[in-house]
Amino acid sequence: MIRREIINKKTGEKLIMFEDADFEYEKPVKHYGDGFIVKQMVINGIPEDELNGKSKPTEKSKQIFIEAVKNWNEMLAD
């Protein structure tokens, strides 16, 4: 997954864009779910070092991950 950030120099607002590769040969629901969870983690502020496994996740990051998984499971239930 490719992540790009654009920051408005005047307002400081940040736009985060995500780009995914083609996944026709994978399990589409799992692929979409993994992407959904990662996007939720990024949007809610987990540092890149923790996302990449370079440092151990903090308790806050663990809670963000748990909430992202809960959100995905709720979407599947609907």
TIMARLO-893337 format. One line per field, with one value per atom (N, C-alpha, C): residue number from 1; residue in three letters; atom name; x negated, y, z. Coordinates in Angstrom, 2 decimals, padded with zeros to 5 digits. Atoms other than C-alpha are relative to their C-alpha. Last residue first. Layout:
num: (NUM; ...);
residuo: (ALA; ...);
atomo: (CA; ...);
east: (X; ...);
north: (Y; ...);
up: (Z; ...);
END
This chain:
num: (78; 78; 78; 77; 77; 77; 76; 76; 76; 75; 75; 75; 74; 74; 74; 73; 73; 73; 72; 72; 72; 71; 71; 71; 70; 70; 70; 69; 69; 69; 68; 68; 68; 67; 67; 67; 66; 66; 66; 65; 65; 65; 64; 64; 64; 63; 63; 63; 62; 62; 62; 61; 61; 61; 60; 60; 60; 59; 59; 59; 58; 58; 58; 57; 57; 57; 56; 56; 56; 55; 55; 55; 54; 54; 54; 53; 53; 53; 52; 52; 52; 51; 51; 51; 50; 50; 50; 49; 49; 49; 48; 48; 48; 47; 47; 47; 46; 46; 46; 45; 45; 45; 44; 44; 44; 43; 43; 43; 42; 42; 42; 41; 41; 41; 40; 40; 40; 39; 39; 39; 38; 38; 38; 37; 37; 37; 36; 36; 36; 35; 35; 35; 34; 34; 34; 33; 33; 33; 32; 32; 32; 31; 31; 31; 30; 30; 30; 29; 29; 29; 28; 28; 28; 27; 27; 27; 26; 26; 26; 25; 25; 25; 24; 24; 24; 23; 23; 23; 22; 22; 22; 21; 21; 21; 20; 20; 20; 19; 19; 19; 18; 18; 18; 17; 17; 17; 16; 16; 16; 15; 15; 15; 14; 14; 14; 13; 13; 13; 12; 12; 12; 11; 11; 11; 10; 10; 10; 9; 9; 9; 8; 8; 8; 7; 7; 7; 6; 6; 6; 5; 5; 5; 4; 4; 4; 3; 3; 3; 2; 2; 2; 1; 1; 1);
residuo: (ASP; ASP; ASP; ALA; ALA; ALA; LEU; LEU; LEU; MET; MET; MET; GLU; GLU; GLU; ASN; ASN; ASN; TRP; TRP; TRP; ASN; ASN; ASN; LYS; LYS; LYS; VAL; VAL; VAL; ALA; ALA; ALA; GLU; GLU; GLU; ILE; ILE; ILE; PHE; PHE; PHE; ILE; ILE; ILE; GLN; GLN; GLN; LYS; LYS; LYS; SER; SER; SER; LYS; LYS; LYS; GLU; GLU; GLU; THR; THR; THR; PRO; PRO; PRO; LYS; LYS; LYS; SER; SER; SER; LYS; LYS; LYS; GLY; GLY; GLY; ASN; ASN; ASN; LEU; LEU; LEU; GLU; GLU; GLU; ASP; ASP; ASP; GLU; GLU; GLU; PRO; PRO; PRO; ILE; ILE; ILE; GLY; GLY; GLY; ASN; ASN; ASN; ILE; ILE; ILE; VAL; VAL; VAL; MET; MET; MET; GLN; GLN; GLN; LYS; LYS; LYS; VAL; VAL; VAL; ILE; ILE; ILE; PHE; PHE; PHE; GLY; GLY; GLY; ASP; ASP; ASP; GLY; GLY; GLY; TYR; TYR; TYR; HIS; HIS; HIS; LYS; LYS; LYS; VAL; VAL; VAL; PRO; PRO; PRO; LYS; LYS; LYS; GLU; GLU; GLU; TYR; TYR; TYR; GLU; GLU; GLU; PHE; PHE; PHE; ASP; ASP; ASP; ALA; ALA; ALA; ASP; ASP; ASP; GLU; GLU; GLU; PHE; PHE; PHE; MET; MET; MET; ILE; ILE; ILE; LEU; LEU; LEU; LYS; LYS; LYS; GLU; GLU; GLU; GLY; GLY; GLY; THR; THR; THR; LYS; LYS; LYS; LYS; LYS; LYS; ASN; ASN; ASN; ILE; ILE; ILE; ILE; ILE; ILE; GLU; GLU; GLU; ARG; ARG; ARG; ARG; ARG; ARG; ILE; ILE; ILE; MET; MET; MET);
atomo: (N; CA; C; N; CA; C; N; CA; C; N; CA; C; N; CA; C; N; CA; C; N; CA; C; N; CA; C; N; CA; C; N; CA; C; N; CA; C; N; CA; C; N; CA; C; N; CA; C; N; CA; C; N; CA; C; N; CA; C; N; CA; C; N; CA; C; N; CA; C; N; CA; C; N; CA; C; N; CA; C; N; CA; C; N; CA; C; N; CA; C; N; CA; C; N; CA; C; N; CA; C; N; CA; C; N; CA; C; N; CA; C; N; CA; C; N; CA; C; N; CA; C; N; CA; C; N; CA; C; N; CA; C; N; CA; C; N; CA; C; N; CA; C; N; CA; C; N; CA; C; N; CA; C; N; CA; C; N; CA; C; N; CA; C; N; CA; C; N; CA; C; N; CA; C; N; CA; C; N; CA; C; N; CA; C; N; CA; C; N; CA; C; N; CA; C; N; CA; C; N; CA; C; N; CA; C; N; CA; C; N; CA; C; N; CA; C; N; CA; C; N; CA; C; N; CA; C; N; CA; C; N; CA; C; N; CA; C; N; CA; C; N; CA; C; N; CA; C; N; CA; C; N; CA; C; N; CA; C; N; CA; C; N; CA; C; N; CA; C; N; CA; C);
east: (-001.12; 023.73; 000.27; -001.26; 021.59; 001.21; -000.29; 018.61; 001.35; -000.33; 018.69; 000.35; -001.35; 018.85; 000.43; -000.94; 015.81; 001.45; -000.05; 013.88; 001.02; -000.72; 014.76; 000.13; -001.42; 013.71; 000.82; -000.49; 010.38; 001.49; -000.05; 009.79; 000.53; -001.18; 010.70; 000.15; -001.17; 008.16; 001.28; -000.09; 005.48; 001.25; -000.41; 006.15; 000.16; -001.43; 005.98; 000.55; -000.69; 002.60; 001.51; 000.00; 001.38; 000.71; -000.95; 002.39; 000.10; -001.35; 000.62; 001.05; -000.40; -002.53; 001.39; -001.18; -003.64; 000.28; -001.14; -007.21; 001.19; -000.08; -009.61; 001.26; 001.32; -010.84; -000.03; 000.62; -007.74; -001.38; 001.00; -006.73; -000.71; -000.66; -003.52; -000.96; -000.78; -005.39; 000.71; 000.94; -008.03; 000.73; 000.48; -005.27; -000.98; 001.23; -003.62; -000.50; 001.09; -000.01; -001.25; 001.24; 002.11; -001.07; -000.13; 005.77; -001.32; -000.84; 005.55; 000.09; 000.72; 002.64; 000.79; 001.15; 004.35; -000.77; -000.51; 007.63; -001.14; -000.41; 005.78; 000.52; 001.22; 004.05; 000.36; 000.58; 007.38; -001.25; -000.87; 009.07; -000.61; 000.19; 006.14; 000.81; 001.34; 006.24; -000.28; -000.01; 010.00; -001.35; -000.68; 009.75; 000.00; 000.84; 007.17; 000.62; 001.15; 009.14; -000.88; -000.51; 012.33; -001.13; -000.34; 010.54; 000.48; -001.35; 008.81; 000.44; -000.04; 005.86; 001.44; 000.40; 005.46; -000.02; -000.94; 007.48; -000.36; -000.04; 005.51; 000.91; -001.03; 004.33; -000.03; 000.31; 002.15; 001.19; 000.17; 003.50; -000.30; -000.08; 003.14; -000.32; 000.46; 003.85; 000.19; -000.52; 004.11; -000.61; 000.69; 003.70; 000.68; -000.78; 004.65; -000.82; 000.70; 003.20; 001.00; -000.84; 004.42; -000.78; 000.56; 001.65; 000.83; -000.87; 003.78; -000.58; -000.67; 001.42; 000.78; 000.97; -001.07; 000.67; -000.31; 001.68; -000.89; -000.27; 000.02; 000.23; 000.11; 000.20; 000.40; -000.56; -000.49; -000.23; 000.54; -000.97; 000.69; -000.65; -000.56; -000.69; 000.75; -001.33; 000.80; -000.84; 000.00; -000.89);
north: (-000.69; -005.36; -000.65; 000.49; -007.90; 000.64; 001.33; -007.24; -000.52; -000.16; -003.52; -001.35; -000.58; -004.31; 000.19; 001.08; -006.61; 000.48; 000.88; -003.81; -001.13; -000.71; -001.34; -000.88; -000.01; -003.85; 000.67; 001.37; -004.40; -000.09; 000.18; -000.64; -001.38; -000.71; -000.32; -000.16; 000.75; -003.01; 000.65; 001.22; -001.31; -000.79; -000.43; 002.07; -001.21; -000.29; 000.39; 000.46; 001.29; -001.13; 000.21; 000.60; 002.26; -001.35; -000.77; 003.84; -000.61; 000.42; 001.06; 000.73; -000.53; 001.80; -000.54; -000.87; -000.39; 000.44; 000.69; -001.69; 000.95; -000.18; 000.00; -000.69; -000.44; -000.76; 000.27; 000.97; -002.85; 000.39; 000.78; -000.82; -001.03; 000.69; 000.47; -000.93; 001.09; 001.28; -000.80; 000.98; 003.31; -001.20; 000.86; 005.00; -001.06; -000.43; 006.41; -001.03; 000.91; 005.33; 000.42; -000.51; 008.45; -000.97; -000.25; 007.66; 000.23; -001.18; 008.07; 000.35; -001.19; 005.63; 001.26; -000.18; 002.93; 001.27; -000.49; 003.35; 000.27; -001.40; 003.00; 000.60; -000.82; -000.16; 001.47; -000.07; -001.70; 000.88; -000.82; -000.89; 000.20; -001.39; -002.30; 000.96; -000.38; -005.57; 001.47; -000.15; -005.74; 000.41; -001.26; -005.09; 000.25; -001.08; -007.86; 001.36; -000.10; -010.26; 001.17; -000.51; -009.56; 000.16; -001.42; -009.85; 000.54; 000.04; -013.20; 001.46; 000.19; -012.75; -000.17; 001.37; -013.23; -000.30; 000.97; -010.14; -001.44; 001.17; -007.96; -001.10; 000.91; -005.01; -001.27; 000.76; -002.68; -000.87; 001.44; -000.20; -000.64; 000.66; 003.57; -001.48; 001.38; 005.60; -000.59; 000.83; 009.38; -001.38; 001.28; 011.49; -000.83; 000.94; 015.16; -001.27; 001.12; 017.30; -000.87; 001.19; 020.73; -001.06; 001.13; 023.12; -001.27; 000.40; 026.09; -001.12; -001.13; 028.05; -000.43; -000.85; 025.31; 001.15; -001.36; 022.80; 000.94; -000.94; 019.44; 001.38; -001.35; 016.59; 000.94; -001.09; 013.10; 001.31; -001.32; 009.97; 001.04; -001.10; 006.37; 001.29; -001.25; 003.40; 001.09; -001.17; 000.00; 001.23);
up: (000.67; 008.11; -001.27; -000.56; 009.99; -000.69; 000.55; 007.73; 000.47; 001.41; 008.55; -000.63; 000.06; 012.26; -001.45; -000.29; 011.90; -000.02; 001.17; 010.19; 000.23; 001.07; 012.95; -001.24; -000.36; 015.63; -001.10; 000.25; 013.82; 000.34; 001.46; 013.70; -000.36; 000.50; 017.39; -001.51; -000.45; 018.33; -000.52; 000.80; 016.24; 000.36; 001.34; 017.87; -000.90; -000.07; 021.29; -001.35; -000.11; 020.45; 000.04; 001.33; 019.28; 000.00; 000.82; 022.59; -001.39; -000.41; 024.50; -000.83; -001.31; 022.53; 000.34; -000.10; 019.65; 001.44; -000.59; 019.66; 000.10; -001.44; 017.26; 000.51; -000.45; 013.75; 001.50; -000.89; 013.01; 000.50; 000.73; 009.96; 000.87; 001.11; 011.56; -000.73; -000.59; 014.78; -001.09; -000.55; 012.96; 000.60; 001.08; 010.92; 000.51; 000.66; 014.05; -001.02; -000.37; 014.79; -000.77; -000.56; 014.41; 000.45; -001.44; 013.90; 000.70; -000.22; 010.12; 001.48; 000.45; 009.91; 000.33; -000.89; 012.01; -000.36; -001.28; 010.14; 000.98; 000.21; 006.84; 001.29; 000.08; 008.08; -000.17; -001.35; 009.15; 000.00; -000.84; 005.84; 001.37; 000.39; 003.87; 000.85; -000.45; 005.80; -000.32; -001.46; 005.29; 000.55; -000.31; 001.53; 001.51; 000.50; 001.12; 000.36; -000.91; 003.32; -000.41; -001.27; 001.35; 001.00; 000.00; -002.00; 001.34; -000.57; -001.37; 000.17; -001.44; -003.67; 000.45; -000.30; -007.40; 001.49; 000.56; -008.32; 000.32; -000.88; -005.93; -000.53; 000.46; -008.01; 000.84; 001.21; -005.97; -000.38; -000.15; -003.45; -001.33; 001.30; -003.26; 000.20; -000.01; -000.14; -001.38; 001.09; 000.01; 000.10; 000.10; 003.16; -001.08; 000.80; 002.99; -000.14; 000.62; 005.78; -000.75; 000.18; 006.80; -000.76; -000.73; 007.84; -000.11; -001.11; 006.80; 000.85; -000.65; 004.54; 001.24; -000.69; 003.63; 000.75; 000.42; 002.79; 000.82; -001.08; 003.42; -000.59; 000.55; 000.92; 001.14; -000.79; 002.21; -000.71; 000.35; 000.17; 000.85; -000.71; 001.27; -000.41; 000.10; -000.97; 000.69; 000.00; 000.00; 000.00);
END
